[in-house]
């Protein structure tokens, strides 16, 4: 029985890691595609406040993308508010998680100025620069590195 529990745990942990890699690679593409954003939203439907903070952050980021692609003004507002609430909750839960900081920075960088969601850009940028060397996941390193190269907030030297 003990071995069965260990095996189930390892399989579920491996499945979560695999799903996370898929989410990581789909997220940058979802910024430009309502179809990909909708698909990613479907994959994150089971994520809630008790889920891993990084998944909560991705769910929040996808909500902000839903706001971007929504037709009705009220939907745009509601999706965006829900998204930033989830992102900030994830940051509060794991403020030293570079992936969560990258997600928040990507949302703040791409948010329209009139929404006022830009106060942590420098903080997150500095955090990412200081901690990038510690990222052990090859997939995450590539996603963050690709973001840095395309970002308007990183200088040529920082890139």
Order of alpha helices (4+ residues) and beta strands (2+ residues): alpha-alpha-alpha-alpha-alpha-alpha-alpha
